[in-house]
Amino acid sequence: MRTAKIDLAASGDLVAAVPGFKIRVTSLAMAASATLTAKLQSGAATDLEGARTMIAGVPLVLPFAPSIPGEHRGYFETAVGEKLNIVLAGAGQVSGFLTYEHVP
């Protein structure tokens, strides 16, 4: 299990790509300083979710959802060899963290 911080005021990378592996998000907590939308992407173009409206100061929390061998758990998964990216629309700071694992 790995952890990545979320500390962005514009769209950007959350977790770098690793050749031969997917990135599976197993928990997430983030909040915005202003109302804006956010969505996670596999690579730079494949949406993993629709745009979520984030209200200033109201946290978004996805509690820990562990992976179990032979079963898909977690919330989002990139394509093999792609980074995990976040796209923000609107002005404001988004801060928090996520946990993830590399999956072959």
TANORJO-V230165 format. One record per pair of residues at least 12 apart in sequence whose ideal C-beta (glycine too) atoms are under 10 Angstrom apart, sorted by sequence separation. I is the first residue (numbers start at 1). GAP is how many residues later the second one is. D is the distance in Angstrom with one decimal. If there is no record, write none. Layout:
i: [I;I]
gap: [GAP;GAP]
d: [D;D]
This chain:
i: [3;4;28;39;40;62;63;86;2;37;38;39;62;14;37;38;62;84;25;36;37;38;14;36;37;38;84;36;37;35;36;4;23;35;36;22;32;34;35;36;2;4;32;33;34;35;6;8;30;32;34;35;38;76;78;6;7;9;25;31;32;33;34;35;75;77;80;2;3;4;6;8;9;30;31;32;33;76;77;80;1;5;6;9;17;31;32;74;75;78;1;14;17;31;32;49;74;77;9;11;14;31;32;48;49;74;11;13;31;32;48;73;30;31;48;74;8;11;29;30;31;48;13;29;30;48;72;6;28;29;30;46;11;28;29;46;66;27;28;29;42;54;60;65;67;27;28;40;41;42;43;61;64;66;26;27;28;40;42;43;46;48;51;53;54;56;59;60;62;67;25;26;27;28;41;42;45;48;51;53;56;59;62;26;27;40;42;43;44;47;48;51;54;26;27;42;43;44;46;25;26;42;43;45;47;54;24;26;41;42;43;44;41;42;43;45;24;41;42;44;40;41;40;41;39;40;41;26;27;28;39;40;24;26;27;28;38;39;24;25;26;38;39;24;25;26;37;38;39;23;24;25;37;38;22;24;25;36;37;38;23;24;25;36;37;22;23;24;36;38;22;23;35;36;22;23;30;32;34;35;36;38;21;22;23;34;35;36;22;23;32;33;34;36;40;21;22;23;25;32;33;34;18;20;21;22;23;24;32;33;34;17;19;20;21;23;31;32;33;17;18;19;22;31;32;33;1;15;17;18;31;32;17;18;30;31;32;1;17;18;30;31;1;17;29;30;15;16;17;29;30;15;16;17;28;29;30;14;15;28;29;13;14;15;27;28;29;13;14;15;27;28;13;14;26;27;28;12;13;25;26;27;11;12;25;26;11;12;23;24;25;26;10;11;12;24;25;10;11;23;24;8;10;11;22;23;24;9;22;23;24;4;6;8;21;22;23;10;21;22;9;10;12;20;21;22;9;10;11;14;15;21;8;9;10;14;18;20;8;9;15;7;8;9;14;6;7;8;15;6;7;8;6;7;5;6;7;5;6;4;5;6;4;5;3;4;3;4;2;3;4;2;3;1;2;1;2;1;2]
gap: [12;12;12;12;12;12;12;12;13;13;13;13;13;14;14;14;14;14;15;15;15;15;16;16;16;16;16;17;17;18;18;19;19;19;19;20;20;20;20;20;21;21;21;21;21;21;22;22;22;22;22;22;22;22;22;23;23;23;23;23;23;23;23;23;23;23;23;24;24;24;24;24;24;24;24;24;24;24;24;24;25;25;25;25;25;25;25;25;25;25;26;26;26;26;26;26;26;26;27;27;27;27;27;27;27;27;28;28;28;28;28;28;29;29;29;29;30;30;30;30;30;30;31;31;31;31;31;32;32;32;32;32;33;33;33;33;33;34;34;34;34;34;34;34;34;35;35;35;35;35;35;35;35;35;36;36;36;36;36;36;36;36;36;36;36;36;36;36;36;36;37;37;37;37;37;37;37;37;37;37;37;37;37;38;38;38;38;38;38;38;38;38;38;39;39;39;39;39;39;40;40;40;40;40;40;40;41;41;41;41;41;41;42;42;42;42;43;43;43;43;44;44;45;45;46;46;46;47;47;47;47;47;48;48;48;48;48;48;49;49;49;49;49;50;50;50;50;50;50;51;51;51;51;51;52;52;52;52;52;52;53;53;53;53;53;54;54;54;54;54;55;55;55;55;56;56;56;56;56;56;56;56;57;57;57;57;57;57;58;58;58;58;58;58;58;59;59;59;59;59;59;59;60;60;60;60;60;60;60;60;60;61;61;61;61;61;61;61;61;62;62;62;62;62;62;62;63;63;63;63;63;63;64;64;64;64;64;65;65;65;65;65;66;66;66;66;67;67;67;67;67;68;68;68;68;68;68;69;69;69;69;70;70;70;70;70;70;71;71;71;71;71;72;72;72;72;72;73;73;73;73;73;74;74;74;74;75;75;75;75;75;75;76;76;76;76;76;77;77;77;77;78;78;78;78;78;78;79;79;79;79;80;80;80;80;80;80;81;81;81;82;82;82;82;82;82;83;83;83;83;83;83;84;84;84;84;84;84;85;85;85;86;86;86;86;87;87;87;87;88;88;88;89;89;90;90;90;91;91;92;92;92;93;93;94;94;95;95;96;96;96;97;97;98;98;99;99;100;100]
d: [10.0;9.3;8.6;4.5;9.0;9.3;9.8;9.6;7.9;9.1;6.9;6.5;5.3;9.6;4.1;5.5;9.0;8.2;7.4;9.4;6.4;8.5;10.0;9.5;5.5;5.6;7.2;7.8;6.9;7.0;5.7;9.3;8.1;6.8;9.2;8.4;9.9;8.6;5.4;8.6;9.1;9.3;9.5;9.6;9.0;5.5;8.1;9.5;9.7;4.1;5.0;9.7;8.0;9.3;9.3;8.4;9.7;10.0;8.4;7.3;7.5;6.0;9.1;9.2;9.1;9.4;8.8;9.5;9.1;9.7;5.0;10.0;8.6;7.7;9.1;6.0;7.6;8.9;9.8;8.1;6.9;9.9;9.3;10.0;9.5;8.3;7.8;9.2;9.7;9.3;9.2;7.6;7.8;6.3;8.1;8.5;8.0;6.9;10.0;9.0;9.6;6.8;9.1;8.5;6.7;7.7;9.6;9.8;4.3;8.5;4.3;9.9;6.9;7.0;7.6;8.6;9.3;9.0;6.1;5.4;9.2;7.3;9.0;7.2;8.3;9.7;9.0;9.4;7.0;4.8;9.3;8.1;9.5;7.3;7.5;6.7;9.5;8.2;4.4;8.8;8.0;8.8;9.4;9.6;6.3;5.7;9.0;8.8;9.4;7.7;7.0;8.8;6.9;9.0;8.6;6.1;9.7;5.5;3.8;6.6;7.5;8.2;7.7;9.7;8.5;7.1;9.8;7.8;8.3;7.3;7.6;9.5;4.3;9.9;8.3;4.9;9.6;9.1;9.4;9.2;10.0;7.4;9.7;6.0;6.8;8.8;9.6;8.7;8.4;9.9;9.9;6.7;8.1;5.6;9.0;9.9;3.9;7.7;9.2;8.7;6.1;4.7;6.3;8.8;8.2;7.1;9.5;6.7;8.7;7.9;8.9;6.0;8.6;7.1;6.8;9.8;6.4;7.6;7.6;9.2;6.5;4.3;7.1;7.3;9.2;5.7;6.0;7.2;8.5;6.9;7.3;7.9;8.2;4.6;7.8;8.5;6.0;5.2;8.0;5.7;7.2;7.0;8.6;4.3;4.9;9.4;8.3;5.4;8.5;9.6;8.2;4.5;7.2;7.8;9.9;7.3;7.4;5.8;4.5;8.8;8.3;4.6;8.8;6.1;6.2;9.8;7.0;8.0;3.0;9.8;5.1;4.5;6.6;6.9;5.3;9.3;8.8;8.3;6.6;9.5;4.9;6.2;8.8;6.7;9.6;6.1;7.4;9.4;5.5;9.8;8.2;9.0;3.2;7.4;9.1;6.7;8.2;7.6;7.1;9.9;4.6;7.8;9.7;6.6;7.2;7.9;7.4;9.5;5.0;4.3;9.5;7.7;8.4;6.4;9.6;4.8;9.9;6.9;7.7;9.5;9.3;5.2;9.6;9.1;4.9;7.9;9.1;8.2;9.3;7.3;7.3;8.1;5.6;9.4;5.6;6.3;9.3;8.3;5.4;8.9;6.5;6.1;9.2;4.2;9.5;3.1;9.9;5.6;8.4;4.7;7.6;6.3;8.4;9.8;7.1;6.0;7.7;7.8;4.1;7.6;7.6;5.3;4.7;8.7;8.4;4.3;9.4;7.3;6.6;9.9;6.5;7.7;5.6;5.5;8.1;4.5;9.1;7.1;8.0;5.6;4.9;8.6;7.2;6.5;7.4;6.2;6.3;8.9;9.7;9.6;5.1;6.3;9.6;4.7;8.3;6.0;8.8;9.5;5.1;5.3;5.3;6.6;6.2;8.4;9.7;7.8;7.8;7.9;9.0;6.6;4.9;8.0;7.3;6.7;9.1;7.3;7.7;9.1;4.1;4.5;7.8;9.9;9.8;8.9;6.2;7.7;7.1;9.7;9.9;9.8;7.9;5.9;9.8;5.0;9.4;6.7;5.6;6.5;7.3;7.5;5.9;7.8;5.4;9.6;8.6;9.9;7.8;8.0;9.2;6.0;5.4;9.9;6.0;8.2;8.0;4.4;9.1;7.6;6.0;9.8;5.4;6.5;6.7;8.4;5.8;5.4;7.2;8.0;9.2;5.4;6.6;6.8;7.8;5.6;5.5;7.6;6.5;5.7;7.6]
